[in-house]
Amino acid sequence: MIRKYNKVINAFHLFGLAIIGVFSHSHLNAQSYVGNVMDNYAGVHGVIVNPANVFDSPFSSDINLVSASGFVGSDFIGMSISDLISNGEFDFDTDAERYPLSNNHFFGNVDVLGPSFMLNVGEKQSIALTTRVRGLFNLNNIDGNLYERISDGFEIGNDFNFDSNNLNTTIHVFSEIGLTYGREILKTKDQFIKGGVTFKYLMGAGGLFVDSPELSGNYNGTTNFLSTQGSLAYGSTPGFESDSPEFSDLQSGFGVDLGLVYEFRKRIIDDNVQGTIPQQYKFKVALAITDIGSINYKDTERTDYDATGNVNALEFETKDLDEVLEDNYTGTTTTGEQKILLPTAMQIMADYYVGHKWYVGLHTSLSMRKSTSGIVNNIINTATLAPRWESKWVSVYSPIGIRQYGDLAWGLGFRLGPLTFGSGSVLTNLISENSKNADVYVGLKIPLYKKINYN
């Protein structure tokens, strides 16, 4: 809503174009580790979705130098990425398809995995140390007709009504240092269970939030006034604004990831080469809860407004949201601690070994945070089926996924020794005339394989 929303959303639009620019200029088909995290050679990347993966990997050590992933999407806007690549230009106002609803959603994230490593410690336990910088954005339940008018400008003579329930947005930028411990829990001839935990020290750069349980109204195209009814809260942490954040005062917090992996290890003889061992498992299932925790920000200013009144529509073109609210509505401002919740999620994975280095994996990510449960970011729910072929130096995977607020996504990814790149949606983005999300990932690591066992 309002100009501040517009600036934030347009920033993520530009980020999406930057992702697509990677597609068109470097010829990498790349996303957010979709497909890659199912690979038995994912190493440190596998620890992010399930800390139990740190143990019993094919590496003596795995060192990540730098990896980056990004994702943007919305059920409001669709575009032809193939046209963008061929033309090199894109205008959201004229080239994008609009799908206004009473409850549109915008979402995005940037995730940079910095210097990190995992290491075996004895025969039954392993550790990992990870560093990450993350930026998360959610805008939930905004009336698409209202956003469209604010984005394009109000039209004289064009009346409209709007009604948004549980409208909220959260922007959060933070970094984390994670210490992971994993070990063997049970091992028999055919059964194997391992578990792991990651303790995270969080350093919050800040956040911005807007929350409105109910906001409705109408625009009068004759008078050029917007009439509104409802309530709205606006706030931001000290020194943080969406267009020019300052990261001079980091706030601390703590988080936890928990994970278990079960493997059915019926011994398989499958074209093995001398000096290696047979495929470890026939079937594997894994369960993890990630991003349990929050960051408390001191001296956060929050203003609760009675958003019942009339506003000249011209103000939306010249002012930010906080200025429009302050100039037109009665608000009560409080200063104190504000907790921003992490996007807690359940990660469910299953993997079946078909034979001859072929696997079929299923990865489901489910948000355990409701957008109405406080100041919080939440992931979008996804289910991804990923057939793959993997070996010591090369893996190829083609994930097919269903994403909340979006269409079917089909991608392609590769691991070539130290280099990983892939996408969970690049193939559908190239085919579809109305792509609703774009994503990319690339990573560079130093894999140190075990001297024996794995082919």
Sequence and secondary structure as in RCSB ss.txt:
>XXXX:A:sequence
MIRKYNKVINAFHLFGLAIIGVFSHSHLNAQSYVGNVMDNYAGVHGVIVNPANVFDSPFSSDINLVSASGFVGSD
FIGMSISDLISNGEFDFDTDAERYPLSNNHFFGNVDVLGPSFMLNVGEKQSIALTTRVRGLFNLNNIDGNLYERI
SDGFEIGNDFNFDSNNLNTTIHVFSEIGLTYGREILKTKDQFIKGGVTFKYLMGAGGLFVDSPELSGNYNGTTNF
LSTQGSLAYGSTPGFESDSPEFSDLQSGFGVDLGLVYEFRKRIIDDNVQGTIPQQYKFKVALAITDIGSINYKDT
ERTDYDATGNVNALEFETKDLDEVLEDNYTGTTTTGEQKILLPTAMQIMADYYVGHKWYVGLHTSLSMRKSTSGI
VNNIINTATLAPRWESKWVSVYSPIGIRQYGDLAWGLGFRLGPLTFGSGSVLTNLISENSKNADVYVGLKIPLYK
KINYN
>XXXX:A:secstr
 HHHHHHHHHHHHHHHHHHHHHHHHH     SSTTGGGSTT THHHHHH GGGGSS SEEEEEEEEEEEEEEEES
SEEB HHHHHHHS   HHHHSEE   TTEEEEEEEEEE SEEEEE SSSEEEEEEEEEEEEEEEEEE HHHHHHH
HH   TT  EEEEEEEEEEEEEEEEEEEEEEEEEEEE SSEEEEEEEEEEEEEEEEEEEEEEEEEEEEEETTTTE
EEEEEEEEEEE TT  TTS   SS EEEEEEEEEEEEEE      S  TTB   S SEEEEEEEEEEEEEEEEEE
EEEEEE  EEEETTHHHHS HHHHHHHHSEEEEEEEEEEEE   EEEEEEEEEEETTEEEEEEEEEE S TTSSS
B     EEEEEEEEE SSEEEE  EEEETTS EEE EEEEETTEEEEESSHHHHHH SSB EEEEEEEEEEEEE 
SSB  
